Amino acid sequence: ERIILPDTTILIDFMLKRFNNVLLNLNVNEKRMEENTKLYGGVIFSQKILLKLIEKGLSREDAYKLIQKNAHKVFGVVDGNFEKELKLDPKITKILTEKEIEECFKTKAYLENIDKIYQRFYK
């Protein structure tokens, strides 16, 4: 106890200072971040589609199978387009409208509370 507790608190102090330094000097390239969301055909948005399908009454297992099938078609393909694949899948379009699919691919929903999150972090 005489060794572990002091060493642990010193380590935590070091880690917090280092992490704070990382955040204070963080440079965000918004254009590059947006490009990264489009990597792998936009599969990064699959969770939102999955949740929308579940919300519409599909079981999680069935929704997952539909998402996975379409994600595998575009993942690793140079010009893959997950949103387009979903719009072409009759099982998906039977449940979701084209507009609902498009809404799931908008980044605005992910960023609407970003200022509040940073405010809480820096308090």
Backbone atoms as SQL, in Angstrom:
CREATE TABLE atoms (id INTEGER PRIMARY KEY, chain TEXT, resi INTEGER, resn TEXT, atom TEXT, x REAL, y REAL, z REAL);
INSERT INTO atoms VALUES
  (1, 'A', 1, 'GLU', 'N', 0.819, -1.195, 0.000),
  (2, 'A', 1, 'GLU', 'CA', 0.000, 0.000, 0.000),
  (3, 'A', 1, 'GLU', 'C', 0.862, 1.257, 0.000),
  (4, 'A', 2, 'ARG', 'N', 1.962, 1.238, 0.697),
  (5, 'A', 2, 'ARG', 'CA', 2.802, 2.430, 0.748),
  (6, 'A', 2, 'ARG', 'C', 3.447, 2.730, -0.596),
  (7, 'A', 3, 'ILE', 'N', 3.543, 1.719, -1.441),
  (8, 'A', 3, 'ILE', 'CA', 4.166, 1.922, -2.745),
  (9, 'A', 3, 'ILE', 'C', 3.105, 2.084, -3.837),
  (10, 'A', 4, 'ILE', 'N', 2.100, 1.233, -3.807),
  (11, 'A', 4, 'ILE', 'CA', 1.106, 1.207, -4.877),
  (12, 'A', 4, 'ILE', 'C', 0.300, 2.506, -4.953),
  (13, 'A', 5, 'LEU', 'N', -0.222, 2.983, -3.850),
  (14, 'A', 5, 'LEU', 'CA', -1.068, 4.177, -3.879),
  (15, 'A', 5, 'LEU', 'C', -0.312, 5.424, -4.346),
  (16, 'A', 6, 'PRO', 'N', 0.847, 5.741, -3.807),
  (17, 'A', 6, 'PRO', 'CA', 1.562, 6.921, -4.320),
  (18, 'A', 6, 'PRO', 'C', 1.948, 6.777, -5.798),
  (19, 'A', 7, 'ASP', 'N', 2.431, 5.609, -6.183),
  (20, 'A', 7, 'ASP', 'CA', 2.816, 5.404, -7.581),
  (21, 'A', 7, 'ASP', 'C', 1.610, 5.530, -8.505),
  (22, 'A', 8, 'THR', 'N', 0.488, 5.012, -8.075),
  (23, 'A', 8, 'THR', 'CA', -0.730, 5.076, -8.885),
  (24, 'A', 8, 'THR', 'C', -1.181, 6.513, -9.064),
  (25, 'A', 9, 'THR', 'N', -1.209, 7.281, -7.991),
  (26, 'A', 9, 'THR', 'CA', -1.659, 8.674, -8.099),
  (27, 'A', 9, 'THR', 'C', -0.688, 9.506, -8.933),
  (28, 'A', 10, 'ILE', 'N', 0.588, 9.250, -8.823),
  (29, 'A', 10, 'ILE', 'CA', 1.572, 9.959, -9.652),
  (30, 'A', 10, 'ILE', 'C', 1.348, 9.616, -11.127),
  (31, 'A', 11, 'LEU', 'N', 1.102, 8.345, -11.409),
  (32, 'A', 11, 'LEU', 'CA', 0.840, 7.920, -12.780),
  (33, 'A', 11, 'LEU', 'C', -0.429, 8.576, -13.327),
  (34, 'A', 12, 'ILE', 'N', -1.484, 8.608, -12.540),
  (35, 'A', 12, 'ILE', 'CA', -2.741, 9.232, -12.974),
  (36, 'A', 12, 'ILE', 'C', -2.523, 10.717, -13.249),
  (37, 'A', 13, 'ASP', 'N', -1.780, 11.389, -12.380),
  (38, 'A', 13, 'ASP', 'CA', -1.475, 12.801, -12.582),
  (39, 'A', 13, 'ASP', 'C', -0.733, 13.001, -13.902),
  (40, 'A', 14, 'PHE', 'N', 0.268, 12.179, -14.156),
  (41, 'A', 14, 'PHE', 'CA', 1.029, 12.251, -15.406),
  (42, 'A', 14, 'PHE', 'C', 0.119, 12.038, -16.611),
  (43, 'A', 15, 'MET', 'N', -0.735, 11.012, -16.535),
  (44, 'A', 15, 'MET', 'CA', -1.623, 10.691, -17.646),
  (45, 'A', 15, 'MET', 'C', -2.600, 11.825, -17.929),
  (46, 'A', 16, 'LEU', 'N', -3.159, 12.407, -16.885),
  (47, 'A', 16, 'LEU', 'CA', -4.113, 13.502, -17.068),
  (48, 'A', 16, 'LEU', 'C', -3.449, 14.737, -17.665),
  (49, 'A', 17, 'LYS', 'N', -2.244, 15.045, -17.204),
  (50, 'A', 17, 'LYS', 'CA', -1.515, 16.191, -17.770),
  (51, 'A', 17, 'LYS', 'C', -1.188, 15.950, -19.239),
  (52, 'A', 18, 'ARG', 'N', -0.753, 14.752, -19.561),
  (53, 'A', 18, 'ARG', 'CA', -0.424, 14.421, -20.947),
  (54, 'A', 18, 'ARG', 'C', -1.675, 14.493, -21.819),
  (55, 'A', 19, 'PHE', 'N', -2.772, 13.941, -21.328),
  (56, 'A', 19, 'PHE', 'CA', -4.020, 13.949, -22.089),
  (57, 'A', 19, 'PHE', 'C', -4.533, 15.371, -22.279),
  (58, 'A', 20, 'ASN', 'N', -4.444, 16.186, -21.236),
  (59, 'A', 20, 'ASN', 'CA', -4.868, 17.580, -21.336),
  (60, 'A', 20, 'ASN', 'C', -4.037, 18.309, -22.384),
  (61, 'A', 21, 'ASN', 'N', -2.746, 18.038, -22.426),
  (62, 'A', 21, 'ASN', 'CA', -1.869, 18.643, -23.420),
  (63, 'A', 21, 'ASN', 'C', -2.268, 18.222, -24.832),
  (64, 'A', 22, 'VAL', 'N', -2.624, 16.973, -24.992),
  (65, 'A', 22, 'VAL', 'CA', -3.070, 16.486, -26.303),
  (66, 'A', 22, 'VAL', 'C', -4.316, 17.245, -26.743),
  (67, 'A', 23, 'LEU', 'N', -5.280, 17.376, -25.848),
  (68, 'A', 23, 'LEU', 'CA', -6.522, 18.063, -26.202),
  (69, 'A', 23, 'LEU', 'C', -6.315, 19.545, -26.483),
  (70, 'A', 24, 'LEU', 'N', -5.479, 20.198, -25.699),
  (71, 'A', 24, 'LEU', 'CA', -5.239, 21.625, -25.901),
  (72, 'A', 24, 'LEU', 'C', -4.525, 21.906, -27.219),
  (73, 'A', 25, 'ASN', 'N', -3.730, 20.979, -27.676),
  (74, 'A', 25, 'ASN', 'CA', -2.971, 21.170, -28.915),
  (75, 'A', 25, 'ASN', 'C', -3.536, 20.375, -30.092),
  (76, 'A', 26, 'LEU', 'N', -4.743, 19.913, -29.952),
  (77, 'A', 26, 'LEU', 'CA', -5.374, 19.108, -30.992),
  (78, 'A', 26, 'LEU', 'C', -5.737, 19.971, -32.198),
  (79, 'A', 27, 'ASN', 'N', -5.348, 19.533, -33.359),
  (80, 'A', 27, 'ASN', 'CA', -5.715, 20.203, -34.606),
  (81, 'A', 27, 'ASN', 'C', -6.707, 19.316, -35.342),
  (82, 'A', 28, 'VAL', 'N', -7.855, 19.882, -35.666),
  (83, 'A', 28, 'VAL', 'CA', -8.911, 19.123, -36.325),
  (84, 'A', 28, 'VAL', 'C', -8.999, 19.557, -37.779),
  (85, 'A', 29, 'ASN', 'N', -8.865, 18.605, -38.673),
  (86, 'A', 29, 'ASN', 'CA', -9.005, 18.858, -40.097),
  (87, 'A', 29, 'ASN', 'C', -10.396, 18.371, -40.497),
  (88, 'A', 30, 'GLU', 'N', -11.346, 19.291, -40.505),
  (89, 'A', 30, 'GLU', 'CA', -12.746, 18.924, -40.739),
  (90, 'A', 30, 'GLU', 'C', -12.955, 18.267, -42.104),
  (91, 'A', 31, 'LYS', 'N', -12.268, 18.783, -43.107),
  (92, 'A', 31, 'LYS', 'CA', -12.423, 18.208, -44.453),
  (93, 'A', 31, 'LYS', 'C', -11.956, 16.755, -44.470),
  (94, 'A', 32, 'ARG', 'N', -10.828, 16.497, -43.838),
  (95, 'A', 32, 'ARG', 'CA', -10.289, 15.131, -43.798),
  (96, 'A', 32, 'ARG', 'C', -11.197, 14.202, -42.987),
  (97, 'A', 33, 'MET', 'N', -11.761, 14.743, -41.907),
  (98, 'A', 33, 'MET', 'CA', -12.678, 13.930, -41.096),
  (99, 'A', 33, 'MET', 'C', -13.905, 13.537, -41.912),
  (100, 'A', 34, 'GLU', 'N', -14.416, 14.482, -42.704),
  (101, 'A', 34, 'GLU', 'CA', -15.577, 14.178, -43.543),
  (102, 'A', 34, 'GLU', 'C', -15.214, 13.126, -44.598),
  (103, 'A', 35, 'GLU', 'N', -14.017, 13.246, -45.162),
  (104, 'A', 35, 'GLU', 'CA', -13.556, 12.245, -46.134),
  (105, 'A', 35, 'GLU', 'C', -13.457, 10.869, -45.476),
  (106, 'A', 36, 'ASN', 'N', -13.010, 10.834, -44.239),
  (107, 'A', 36, 'ASN', 'CA', -12.874, 9.562, -43.524),
  (108, 'A', 36, 'ASN', 'C', -14.223, 8.883, -43.306),
  (109, 'A', 37, 'THR', 'N', -15.284, 9.666, -43.127),
  (110, 'A', 37, 'THR', 'CA', -16.605, 9.050, -42.945),
  (111, 'A', 37, 'THR', 'C', -17.080, 8.365, -44.213),
  (112, 'A', 38, 'LYS', 'N', -16.528, 8.779, -45.334),
  (113, 'A', 38, 'LYS', 'CA', -16.930, 8.182, -46.608),
  (114, 'A', 38, 'LYS', 'C', -16.058, 6.985, -46.992),
  (115, 'A', 39, 'LEU', 'N', -15.004, 6.755, -46.230),
  (116, 'A', 39, 'LEU', 'CA', -14.176, 5.586, -46.498),
  (117, 'A', 39, 'LEU', 'C', -15.012, 4.316, -46.351),
  (118, 'A', 40, 'TYR', 'N', -14.635, 3.314, -47.044),
  (119, 'A', 40, 'TYR', 'CA', -15.323, 2.017, -46.992),
  (120, 'A', 40, 'TYR', 'C', -16.781, 2.136, -47.421),
  (121, 'A', 41, 'GLY', 'N', -17.060, 3.100, -48.258),
  (122, 'A', 41, 'GLY', 'CA', -18.390, 3.230, -48.843),
  (123, 'A', 41, 'GLY', 'C', -19.434, 3.829, -47.924),
  (124, 'A', 42, 'GLY', 'N', -19.037, 4.371, -46.793),
  (125, 'A', 42, 'GLY', 'CA', -19.993, 4.953, -45.866),
  (126, 'A', 42, 'GLY', 'C', -20.564, 3.952, -44.879),
  (127, 'A', 43, 'VAL', 'N', -19.895, 2.826, -44.720),
  (128, 'A', 43, 'VAL', 'CA', -20.357, 1.773, -43.810),
  (129, 'A', 43, 'VAL', 'C', -20.388, 2.271, -42.359),
  (130, 'A', 44, 'ILE', 'N', -19.667, 3.348, -42.082),
  (131, 'A', 44, 'ILE', 'CA', -19.636, 3.909, -40.726),
  (132, 'A', 44, 'ILE', 'C', -21.044, 4.277, -40.236),
  (133, 'A', 45, 'PHE', 'N', -21.958, 4.513, -41.161),
  (134, 'A', 45, 'PHE', 'CA', -23.324, 4.887, -40.799),
  (135, 'A', 45, 'PHE', 'C', -24.242, 3.684, -40.591),
  (136, 'A', 46, 'SER', 'N', -23.698, 2.489, -40.619),
  (137, 'A', 46, 'SER', 'CA', -24.523, 1.282, -40.535),
  (138, 'A', 46, 'SER', 'C', -25.303, 1.177, -39.226),
  (139, 'A', 47, 'GLN', 'N', -24.719, 1.648, -38.131),
  (140, 'A', 47, 'GLN', 'CA', -25.423, 1.546, -36.848),
  (141, 'A', 47, 'GLN', 'C', -26.715, 2.355, -36.861),
  (142, 'A', 48, 'LYS', 'N', -26.659, 3.523, -37.459),
  (143, 'A', 48, 'LYS', 'CA', -27.852, 4.376, -37.500),
  (144, 'A', 48, 'LYS', 'C', -28.953, 3.718, -38.336),
  (145, 'A', 49, 'ILE', 'N', -28.572, 3.090, -39.425),
  (146, 'A', 49, 'ILE', 'CA', -29.543, 2.364, -40.253),
  (147, 'A', 49, 'ILE', 'C', -30.109, 1.185, -39.466),
  (148, 'A', 50, 'LEU', 'N', -29.231, 0.469, -38.780),
  (149, 'A', 50, 'LEU', 'CA', -29.662, -0.669, -37.963),
  (150, 'A', 50, 'LEU', 'C', -30.705, -0.230, -36.942),
  (151, 'A', 51, 'LEU', 'N', -30.422, 0.839, -36.235),
  (152, 'A', 51, 'LEU', 'CA', -31.362, 1.327, -35.222),
  (153, 'A', 51, 'LEU', 'C', -32.673, 1.798, -35.830),
  (154, 'A', 52, 'LYS', 'N', -32.610, 2.385, -37.009),
  (155, 'A', 52, 'LYS', 'CA', -33.826, 2.843, -37.693),
  (156, 'A', 52, 'LYS', 'C', -34.684, 1.640, -38.096),
  (157, 'A', 53, 'LEU', 'N', -34.054, 0.568, -38.569),
  (158, 'A', 53, 'LEU', 'CA', -34.800, -0.639, -38.934),
  (159, 'A', 53, 'LEU', 'C', -35.459, -1.271, -37.706),
  (160, 'A', 54, 'ILE', 'N', -34.743, -1.287, -36.592),
  (161, 'A', 54, 'ILE', 'CA', -35.299, -1.831, -35.346),
  (162, 'A', 54, 'ILE', 'C', -36.472, -0.972, -34.883),
  (163, 'A', 55, 'GLU', 'N', -36.297, 0.335, -35.003),
  (164, 'A', 55, 'GLU', 'CA', -37.371, 1.277, -34.622),
  (165, 'A', 55, 'GLU', 'C', -38.635, 1.031, -35.442),
  (166, 'A', 56, 'LYS', 'N', -38.447, 0.597, -36.685),
  (167, 'A', 56, 'LYS', 'CA', -39.583, 0.329, -37.574),
  (168, 'A', 56, 'LYS', 'C', -40.205, -1.047, -37.345),
  (169, 'A', 57, 'GLY', 'N', -39.643, -1.820, -36.381),
  (170, 'A', 57, 'GLY', 'CA', -40.259, -3.089, -36.020),
  (171, 'A', 57, 'GLY', 'C', -39.505, -4.342, -36.425),
  (172, 'A', 58, 'LEU', 'N', -38.402, -4.197, -37.109),
  (173, 'A', 58, 'LEU', 'CA', -37.605, -5.361, -37.498),
  (174, 'A', 58, 'LEU', 'C', -36.812, -5.854, -36.289),
  (175, 'A', 59, 'SER', 'N', -36.631, -7.151, -36.171),
  (176, 'A', 59, 'SER', 'CA', -35.829, -7.675, -35.066),
  (177, 'A', 59, 'SER', 'C', -34.369, -7.277, -35.287),
  (178, 'A', 60, 'ARG', 'N', -33.620, -7.202, -34.207),
  (179, 'A', 60, 'ARG', 'CA', -32.210, -6.808, -34.305),
  (180, 'A', 60, 'ARG', 'C', -31.437, -7.784, -35.196),
  (181, 'A', 61, 'GLU', 'N', -31.712, -9.057, -35.066),
  (182, 'A', 61, 'GLU', 'CA', -31.013, -10.077, -35.839),
  (183, 'A', 61, 'GLU', 'C', -31.288, -9.929, -37.335),
  (184, 'A', 62, 'ASP', 'N', -32.559, -9.724, -37.682),
  (185, 'A', 62, 'ASP', 'CA', -32.915, -9.565, -39.096),
  (186, 'A', 62, 'ASP', 'C', -32.343, -8.263, -39.659),
  (187, 'A', 63, 'ALA', 'N', -32.415, -7.207, -38.870),
  (188, 'A', 63, 'ALA', 'CA', -31.859, -5.921, -39.309),
  (189, 'A', 63, 'ALA', 'C', -30.358, -6.044, -39.520),
  (190, 'A', 64, 'TYR', 'N', -29.688, -6.716, -38.613),
  (191, 'A', 64, 'TYR', 'CA', -28.245, -6.896, -38.714),
  (192, 'A', 64, 'TYR', 'C', -27.871, -7.652, -39.984),
  (193, 'A', 65, 'LYS', 'N', -28.631, -8.703, -40.302),
  (194, 'A', 65, 'LYS', 'CA', -28.356, -9.485, -41.509),
  (195, 'A', 65, 'LYS', 'C', -28.489, -8.630, -42.769),
  (196, 'A', 66, 'LEU', 'N', -29.528, -7.788, -42.808),
  (197, 'A', 66, 'LEU', 'CA', -29.726, -6.913, -43.971),
  (198, 'A', 66, 'LEU', 'C', -28.586, -5.903, -44.102),
  (199, 'A', 67, 'ILE', 'N', -28.218, -5.307, -42.987),
  (200, 'A', 67, 'ILE', 'CA', -27.139, -4.318, -42.990),
  (201, 'A', 67, 'ILE', 'C', -25.830, -4.984, -43.399),
  (202, 'A', 68, 'GLN', 'N', -25.534, -6.117, -42.814),
  (203, 'A', 68, 'GLN', 'CA', -24.275, -6.811, -43.088),
  (204, 'A', 68, 'GLN', 'C', -24.166, -7.200, -44.566),
  (205, 'A', 69, 'LYS', 'N', -25.269, -7.690, -45.132),
  (206, 'A', 69, 'LYS', 'CA', -25.264, -8.089, -46.540),
  (207, 'A', 69, 'LYS', 'C', -24.891, -6.902, -47.435),
  (208, 'A', 70, 'ASN', 'N', -25.495, -5.763, -47.181),
  (209, 'A', 70, 'ASN', 'CA', -25.227, -4.572, -47.991),
  (210, 'A', 70, 'ASN', 'C', -23.854, -3.969, -47.697),
  (211, 'A', 71, 'ALA', 'N', -23.423, -4.029, -46.460),
  (212, 'A', 71, 'ALA', 'CA', -22.113, -3.488, -46.087),
  (213, 'A', 71, 'ALA', 'C', -20.994, -4.288, -46.750),
  (214, 'A', 72, 'HIS', 'N', -21.160, -5.585, -46.829),
  (215, 'A', 72, 'HIS', 'CA', -20.134, -6.429, -47.444),
  (216, 'A', 72, 'HIS', 'C', -19.986, -6.148, -48.939),
  (217, 'A', 73, 'LYS', 'N', -21.047, -5.669, -49.571),
  (218, 'A', 73, 'LYS', 'CA', -20.984, -5.351, -50.998),
  (219, 'A', 73, 'LYS', 'C', -20.072, -4.156, -51.267),
  (220, 'A', 74, 'VAL', 'N', -19.997, -3.217, -50.323),
  (221, 'A', 74, 'VAL', 'CA', -19.247, -1.976, -50.568),
  (222, 'A', 74, 'VAL', 'C', -17.943, -1.880, -49.796),
  (223, 'A', 75, 'PHE', 'N', -17.795, -2.635, -48.746),
  (224, 'A', 75, 'PHE', 'CA', -16.595, -2.549, -47.911),
  (225, 'A', 75, 'PHE', 'C', -15.372, -3.014, -48.694),
  (226, 'A', 76, 'GLY', 'N', -14.389, -2.149, -48.799),
  (227, 'A', 76, 'GLY', 'CA', -13.173, -2.487, -49.520),
  (228, 'A', 76, 'GLY', 'C', -13.246, -2.241, -51.016),
  (229, 'A', 77, 'VAL', 'N', -14.392, -1.813, -51.503),
  (230, 'A', 77, 'VAL', 'CA', -14.554, -1.488, -52.919),
  (231, 'A', 77, 'VAL', 'C', -14.218, -0.014, -53.086),
  (232, 'A', 78, 'VAL', 'N', -13.395, 0.299, -54.068),
  (233, 'A', 78, 'VAL', 'CA', -12.898, 1.664, -54.241),
  (234, 'A', 78, 'VAL', 'C', -14.030, 2.682, -54.348),
  (235, 'A', 79, 'ASP', 'N', -15.011, 2.409, -55.151),
  (236, 'A', 79, 'ASP', 'CA', -16.112, 3.365, -55.327),
  (237, 'A', 79, 'ASP', 'C', -17.413, 2.851, -54.700),
  (238, 'A', 80, 'GLY', 'N', -17.297, 2.069, -53.646),
  (239, 'A', 80, 'GLY', 'CA', -18.473, 1.524, -52.974),
  (240, 'A', 80, 'GLY', 'C', -19.341, 2.617, -52.380),
  (241, 'A', 81, 'ASN', 'N', -20.649, 2.392, -52.383),
  (242, 'A', 81, 'ASN', 'CA', -21.582, 3.387, -51.865),
  (243, 'A', 81, 'ASN', 'C', -22.670, 2.658, -51.068),
  (244, 'A', 82, 'PHE', 'N', -22.509, 2.659, -49.751),
  (245, 'A', 82, 'PHE', 'CA', -23.424, 1.947, -48.860),
  (246, 'A', 82, 'PHE', 'C', -24.847, 2.496, -48.964),
  (247, 'A', 83, 'GLU', 'N', -24.963, 3.804, -49.006),
  (248, 'A', 83, 'GLU', 'CA', -26.287, 4.431, -49.101),
  (249, 'A', 83, 'GLU', 'C', -27.007, 3.974, -50.380),
  (250, 'A', 84, 'LYS', 'N', -26.293, 3.954, -51.473),
  (251, 'A', 84, 'LYS', 'CA', -26.874, 3.526, -52.752),
  (252, 'A', 84, 'LYS', 'C', -27.311, 2.062, -52.693),
  (253, 'A', 85, 'GLU', 'N', -26.473, 1.218, -52.099),
  (254, 'A', 85, 'GLU', 'CA', -26.817, -0.204, -51.976),
  (255, 'A', 85, 'GLU', 'C', -28.094, -0.391, -51.163),
  (256, 'A', 86, 'LEU', 'N', -28.220, 0.375, -50.089),
  (257, 'A', 86, 'LEU', 'CA', -29.424, 0.270, -49.260),
  (258, 'A', 86, 'LEU', 'C', -30.667, 0.674, -50.042),
  (259, 'A', 87, 'LYS', 'N', -30.535, 1.720, -50.848),
  (260, 'A', 87, 'LYS', 'CA', -31.673, 2.201, -51.645),
  (261, 'A', 87, 'LYS', 'C', -32.057, 1.208, -52.743),
  (262, 'A', 88, 'LEU', 'N', -31.119, 0.358, -53.140),
  (263, 'A', 88, 'LEU', 'CA', -31.401, -0.646, -54.178),
  (264, 'A', 88, 'LEU', 'C', -31.929, -1.953, -53.606),
  (265, 'A', 89, 'ASP', 'N', -31.830, -2.129, -52.303),
  (266, 'A', 89, 'ASP', 'CA', -32.265, -3.370, -51.659),
  (267, 'A', 89, 'ASP', 'C', -33.770, -3.296, -51.378),
  (268, 'A', 90, 'PRO', 'N', -34.574, -4.132, -52.043),
  (269, 'A', 90, 'PRO', 'CA', -36.027, -4.080, -51.851),
  (270, 'A', 90, 'PRO', 'C', -36.472, -4.414, -50.419),
  (271, 'A', 91, 'LYS', 'N', -35.692, -5.222, -49.723),
  (272, 'A', 91, 'LYS', 'CA', -36.054, -5.544, -48.332),
  (273, 'A', 91, 'LYS', 'C', -35.894, -4.310, -47.435),
  (274, 'A', 92, 'ILE', 'N', -34.919, -3.480, -47.749),
  (275, 'A', 92, 'ILE', 'CA', -34.692, -2.251, -46.973),
  (276, 'A', 92, 'ILE', 'C', -35.740, -1.209, -47.347),
  (277, 'A', 93, 'THR', 'N', -35.949, -1.016, -48.654),
  (278, 'A', 93, 'THR', 'CA', -36.876, 0.030, -49.105),
  (279, 'A', 93, 'THR', 'C', -38.333, -0.314, -48.781),
  (280, 'A', 94, 'LYS', 'N', -38.578, -1.548, -48.475),
  (281, 'A', 94, 'LYS', 'CA', -39.924, -1.942, -48.029),
  (282, 'A', 94, 'LYS', 'C', -40.201, -1.386, -46.629),
  (283, 'A', 95, 'ILE', 'N', -39.139, -1.174, -45.864),
  (284, 'A', 95, 'ILE', 'CA', -39.257, -0.720, -44.480),
  (285, 'A', 95, 'ILE', 'C', -38.938, 0.763, -44.327),
  (286, 'A', 96, 'LEU', 'N', -37.902, 1.217, -45.027),
  (287, 'A', 96, 'LEU', 'CA', -37.461, 2.609, -44.914),
  (288, 'A', 96, 'LEU', 'C', -37.676, 3.348, -46.227),
  (289, 'A', 97, 'THR', 'N', -38.082, 4.600, -46.117),
  (290, 'A', 97, 'THR', 'CA', -38.206, 5.427, -47.311),
  (291, 'A', 97, 'THR', 'C', -36.811, 5.919, -47.713),
  (292, 'A', 98, 'GLU', 'N', -36.714, 6.425, -48.913),
  (293, 'A', 98, 'GLU', 'CA', -35.445, 6.962, -49.398),
  (294, 'A', 98, 'GLU', 'C', -34.983, 8.121, -48.508),
  (295, 'A', 99, 'LYS', 'N', -35.933, 8.941, -48.092),
  (296, 'A', 99, 'LYS', 'CA', -35.608, 10.087, -47.235),
  (297, 'A', 99, 'LYS', 'C', -35.076, 9.626, -45.869),
  (298, 'A', 100, 'GLU', 'N', -35.665, 8.581, -45.304),
  (299, 'A', 100, 'GLU', 'CA', -35.201, 8.051, -44.020),
  (300, 'A', 100, 'GLU', 'C', -33.777, 7.508, -44.129),
  (301, 'A', 101, 'ILE', 'N', -33.487, 6.872, -45.247),
  (302, 'A', 101, 'ILE', 'CA', -32.129, 6.359, -45.467),
  (303, 'A', 101, 'ILE', 'C', -31.151, 7.524, -45.563),
  (304, 'A', 102, 'GLU', 'N', -31.514, 8.537, -46.330),
  (305, 'A', 102, 'GLU', 'CA', -30.646, 9.713, -46.495),
  (306, 'A', 102, 'GLU', 'C', -30.382, 10.410, -45.162),
  (307, 'A', 103, 'GLU', 'N', -31.390, 10.487, -44.313),
  (308, 'A', 103, 'GLU', 'CA', -31.234, 11.127, -42.999),
  (309, 'A', 103, 'GLU', 'C', -30.186, 10.422, -42.145),
  (310, 'A', 104, 'CYS', 'N', -30.094, 9.123, -42.287),
  (311, 'A', 104, 'CYS', 'CA', -29.124, 8.340, -41.505),
  (312, 'A', 104, 'CYS', 'C', -27.684, 8.615, -41.927),
  (313, 'A', 105, 'PHE', 'N', -27.506, 9.194, -43.100),
  (314, 'A', 105, 'PHE', 'CA', -26.157, 9.460, -43.609),
  (315, 'A', 105, 'PHE', 'C', -25.727, 10.914, -43.417),
  (316, 'A', 106, 'LYS', 'N', -26.518, 11.681, -42.718),
  (317, 'A', 106, 'LYS', 'CA', -26.161, 13.084, -42.465),
  (318, 'A', 106, 'LYS', 'C', -25.377, 13.173, -41.160),
  (319, 'A', 107, 'THR', 'N', -24.270, 13.874, -41.207),
  (320, 'A', 107, 'THR', 'CA', -23.407, 13.995, -40.029),
  (321, 'A', 107, 'THR', 'C', -23.914, 15.020, -39.033),
  (322, 'A', 108, 'LYS', 'N', -24.843, 15.841, -39.427),
  (323, 'A', 108, 'LYS', 'CA', -25.353, 16.905, -38.550),
  (324, 'A', 108, 'LYS', 'C', -25.871, 16.357, -37.219),
  (325, 'A', 109, 'ALA', 'N', -26.575, 15.257, -37.255),
  (326, 'A', 109, 'ALA', 'CA', -27.129, 14.668, -36.029),
  (327, 'A', 109, 'ALA', 'C', -26.024, 14.270, -35.047),
  (328, 'A', 110, 'TYR', 'N', -24.881, 13.858, -35.585),
  (329, 'A', 110, 'TYR', 'CA', -23.767, 13.449, -34.724),
  (330, 'A', 110, 'TYR', 'C', -23.082, 14.649, -34.071),
  (331, 'A', 111, 'LEU', 'N', -23.249, 15.813, -34.653),
  (332, 'A', 111, 'LEU', 'CA', -22.517, 16.994, -34.191),
  (333, 'A', 111, 'LEU', 'C', -23.381, 18.020, -33.460),
  (334, 'A', 112, 'GLU', 'N', -24.685, 17.791, -33.374),
  (335, 'A', 112, 'GLU', 'CA', -25.563, 18.825, -32.827),
  (336, 'A', 112, 'GLU', 'C', -25.294, 19.152, -31.359),
  (337, 'A', 113, 'ASN', 'N', -24.740, 18.248, -30.589),
  (338, 'A', 113, 'ASN', 'CA', -24.452, 18.517, -29.174),
  (339, 'A', 113, 'ASN', 'C', -22.966, 18.616, -28.868),
  (340, 'A', 114, 'ILE', 'N', -22.161, 18.799, -29.892),
  (341, 'A', 114, 'ILE', 'CA', -20.715, 18.777, -29.704),
  (342, 'A', 114, 'ILE', 'C', -20.241, 19.891, -28.775),
  (343, 'A', 115, 'ASP', 'N', -20.833, 21.071, -28.873),
  (344, 'A', 115, 'ASP', 'CA', -20.427, 22.176, -27.997),
  (345, 'A', 115, 'ASP', 'C', -20.733, 21.862, -26.538),
  (346, 'A', 116, 'LYS', 'N', -21.870, 21.246, -26.284),
  (347, 'A', 116, 'LYS', 'CA', -22.233, 20.870, -24.909),
  (348, 'A', 116, 'LYS', 'C', -21.264, 19.829, -24.357),
  (349, 'A', 117, 'ILE', 'N', -20.866, 18.907, -25.201),
  (350, 'A', 117, 'ILE', 'CA', -19.926, 17.862, -24.771),
  (351, 'A', 117, 'ILE', 'C', -18.590, 18.479, -24.395),
  (352, 'A', 118, 'TYR', 'N', -18.087, 19.390, -25.230),
  (353, 'A', 118, 'TYR', 'CA', -16.807, 20.042, -24.915),
  (354, 'A', 118, 'TYR', 'C', -16.922, 20.909, -23.673),
  (355, 'A', 119, 'GLN', 'N', -18.044, 21.564, -23.498),
  (356, 'A', 119, 'GLN', 'CA', -18.248, 22.385, -22.301),
  (357, 'A', 119, 'GLN', 'C', -18.173, 21.534, -21.037),
  (358, 'A', 120, 'ARG', 'N', -18.811, 20.388, -21.062),
  (359, 'A', 120, 'ARG', 'CA', -18.768, 19.488, -19.893),
  (360, 'A', 120, 'ARG', 'C', -17.367, 18.967, -19.653),
  (361, 'A', 121, 'PHE', 'N', -16.628, 18.731, -20.714),
  (362, 'A', 121, 'PHE', 'CA', -15.284, 18.174, -20.577),
  (363, 'A', 121, 'PHE', 'C', -14.323, 19.166, -19.946),
  (364, 'A', 122, 'TYR', 'N', -14.461, 20.426, -20.294),
  (365, 'A', 122, 'TYR', 'CA', -13.516, 21.427, -19.821),
  (366, 'A', 122, 'TYR', 'C', -13.941, 22.118, -18.535),
  (367, 'A', 123, 'LYS', 'N', -15.020, 21.667, -17.930),
  (368, 'A', 123, 'LYS', 'CA', -15.445, 22.261, -16.641),
  (369, 'A', 123, 'LYS', 'C', -14.693, 21.656, -15.509);
